[in-house]
Amino acid sequence: MTASCGAEPLRLLVNGRAQSIAGVPREATLLHLLRNDLGLNGPKYGCGLGQCGACTVHVDGVAARSCVIPAHGVAGRAITTLEGLGSRGSWHPVQAAFEDAQAAQCGYCLNGMVMQAAALLARDPQASEARIRGELSGNLCRCGTHIEILDAVQRAAVRMREQPAT
């Protein structure tokens, strides 16, 4: 049996939509909440230790490992998952660049790579190759598509610099 945290539902903004989830156990992680309570499949369970990057989401625009964040720790905050970044037909520039560069084989690391890259390029659209490599170094890819991933992020940076500001 798991203990719920208070009688109040957990309220947060997920992919631009207000969410109110009742009965969230104290020990629940943000990843568990996103996948099991909200049915979002972008963030993946990889290591459960915050070391592989498969579970990366944005918390208030900052890349974060959702498998180690207590769900109740993000009450009132804005969470963006891969599903909220963009969708087919209106991809985020990073998603479009990953597709163009064919940067995924199995796709398991894709969520983390895309979310980490999107957060970086939002902060620094002029990011150097060295900075991109450094930012992505904590995201594991077992398929060996690192060159394609790096190419995709560099393409996305160019797209984001060329996009008119909205």
Secondary structure as a PSIPRED ss2 file (coil, helix, strand):
# PSIPRED VFORMAT (PSIPRED V4.0)

   1 M C   1.000  0.000  0.000
   2 T C   1.000  0.000  0.000
   3 A C   1.000  0.000  0.000
   4 S E   0.000  0.000  1.000
   5 C C   1.000  0.000  0.000
   6 G C   1.000  0.000  0.000
   7 A C   1.000  0.000  0.000
   8 E C   1.000  0.000  0.000
   9 P C   1.000  0.000  0.000
  10 L E   0.000  0.000  1.000
  11 R E   0.000  0.000  1.000
  12 L E   0.000  0.000  1.000
  13 L E   0.000  0.000  1.000
  14 V E   0.000  0.000  1.000
  15 N C   1.000  0.000  0.000
  16 G C   1.000  0.000  0.000
  17 R E   0.000  0.000  1.000
  18 A E   0.000  0.000  1.000
  19 Q E   0.000  0.000  1.000
  20 S E   0.000  0.000  1.000
  21 I E   0.000  0.000  1.000
  22 A C   1.000  0.000  0.000
  23 G C   1.000  0.000  0.000
  24 V C   1.000  0.000  0.000
  25 P E   0.000  0.000  1.000
  26 R C   1.000  0.000  0.000
  27 E C   1.000  0.000  0.000
  28 A C   1.000  0.000  0.000
  29 T E   0.000  0.000  1.000
  30 L H   0.000  1.000  0.000
  31 L H   0.000  1.000  0.000
  32 H H   0.000  1.000  0.000
  33 L H   0.000  1.000  0.000
  34 L H   0.000  1.000  0.000
  35 R H   0.000  1.000  0.000
  36 N H   0.000  1.000  0.000
  37 D H   0.000  1.000  0.000
  38 L C   1.000  0.000  0.000
  39 G C   1.000  0.000  0.000
  40 L C   1.000  0.000  0.000
  41 N C   1.000  0.000  0.000
  42 G C   1.000  0.000  0.000
  43 P C   1.000  0.000  0.000
  44 K C   1.000  0.000  0.000
  45 Y C   1.000  0.000  0.000
  46 G C   1.000  0.000  0.000
  47 C C   1.000  0.000  0.000
  48 G C   1.000  0.000  0.000
  49 L C   1.000  0.000  0.000
  50 G C   1.000  0.000  0.000
  51 Q C   1.000  0.000  0.000
  52 C C   1.000  0.000  0.000
  53 G C   1.000  0.000  0.000
  54 A C   1.000  0.000  0.000
  55 C C   1.000  0.000  0.000
  56 T E   0.000  0.000  1.000
  57 V E   0.000  0.000  1.000
  58 H E   0.000  0.000  1.000
  59 V E   0.000  0.000  1.000
  60 D C   1.000  0.000  0.000
  61 G C   1.000  0.000  0.000
  62 V E   0.000  0.000  1.000
  63 A E   0.000  0.000  1.000
  64 A E   0.000  0.000  1.000
  65 R E   0.000  0.000  1.000
  66 S H   0.000  1.000  0.000
  67 C H   0.000  1.000  0.000
  68 V H   0.000  1.000  0.000
  69 I C   1.000  0.000  0.000
  70 P E   0.000  0.000  1.000
  71 A H   0.000  1.000  0.000
  72 H H   0.000  1.000  0.000
  73 G H   0.000  1.000  0.000
  74 V H   0.000  1.000  0.000
  75 A C   1.000  0.000  0.000
  76 G C   1.000  0.000  0.000
  77 R C   1.000  0.000  0.000
  78 A E   0.000  0.000  1.000
  79 I E   0.000  0.000  1.000
  80 T E   0.000  0.000  1.000
  81 T C   1.000  0.000  0.000
  82 L H   0.000  1.000  0.000
  83 E H   0.000  1.000  0.000
  84 G H   0.000  1.000  0.000
  85 L H   0.000  1.000  0.000
  86 G C   1.000  0.000  0.000
  87 S E   0.000  0.000  1.000
  88 R C   1.000  0.000  0.000
  89 G C   1.000  0.000  0.000
  90 S E   0.000  0.000  1.000
  91 W C   1.000  0.000  0.000
  92 H C   1.000  0.000  0.000
  93 P H   0.000  1.000  0.000
  94 V H   0.000  1.000  0.000
  95 Q H   0.000  1.000  0.000
  96 A H   0.000  1.000  0.000
  97 A H   0.000  1.000  0.000
  98 F H   0.000  1.000  0.000
  99 E H   0.000  1.000  0.000
 100 D H   0.000  1.000  0.000
 101 A C   1.000  0.000  0.000
 102 Q C   1.000  0.000  0.000
 103 A C   1.000  0.000  0.000
 104 A C   1.000  0.000  0.000
 105 Q C   1.000  0.000  0.000
 106 C C   1.000  0.000  0.000
 107 G C   1.000  0.000  0.000
 108 Y C   1.000  0.000  0.000
 109 C C   1.000  0.000  0.000
 110 L H   0.000  1.000  0.000
 111 N H   0.000  1.000  0.000
 112 G H   0.000  1.000  0.000
 113 M H   0.000  1.000  0.000
 114 V H   0.000  1.000  0.000
 115 M H   0.000  1.000  0.000
 116 Q H   0.000  1.000  0.000
 117 A H   0.000  1.000  0.000
 118 A H   0.000  1.000  0.000
 119 A H   0.000  1.000  0.000
 120 L H   0.000  1.000  0.000
 121 L H   0.000  1.000  0.000
 122 A H   0.000  1.000  0.000
 123 R H   0.000  1.000  0.000
 124 D C   1.000  0.000  0.000
 125 P C   1.000  0.000  0.000
 126 Q C   1.000  0.000  0.000
 127 A C   1.000  0.000  0.000
 128 S C   1.000  0.000  0.000
 129 E H   0.000  1.000  0.000
 130 A H   0.000  1.000  0.000
 131 R H   0.000  1.000  0.000
 132 I H   0.000  1.000  0.000
 133 R H   0.000  1.000  0.000
 134 G H   0.000  1.000  0.000
 135 E H   0.000  1.000  0.000
 136 L H   0.000  1.000  0.000
 137 S C   1.000  0.000  0.000
 138 G C   1.000  0.000  0.000
 139 N C   1.000  0.000  0.000
 140 L C   1.000  0.000  0.000
 141 C C   1.000  0.000  0.000
 142 R C   1.000  0.000  0.000
 143 C C   1.000  0.000  0.000
 144 G C   1.000  0.000  0.000
 145 T C   1.000  0.000  0.000
 146 H H   0.000  1.000  0.000
 147 I H   0.000  1.000  0.000
 148 E H   0.000  1.000  0.000
 149 I H   0.000  1.000  0.000
 150 L H   0.000  1.000  0.000
 151 D H   0.000  1.000  0.000
 152 A H   0.000  1.000  0.000
 153 V H   0.000  1.000  0.000
 154 Q H   0.000  1.000  0.000
 155 R H   0.000  1.000  0.000
 156 A H   0.000  1.000  0.000
 157 A H   0.000  1.000  0.000
 158 V H   0.000  1.000  0.000
 159 R H   0.000  1.000  0.000
 160 M H   0.000  1.000  0.000
 161 R H   0.000  1.000  0.000
 162 E H   0.000  1.000  0.000
 163 Q C   1.000  0.000  0.000
 164 P C   1.000  0.000  0.000
 165 A C   1.000  0.000  0.000
 166 T C   1.000  0.000  0.000
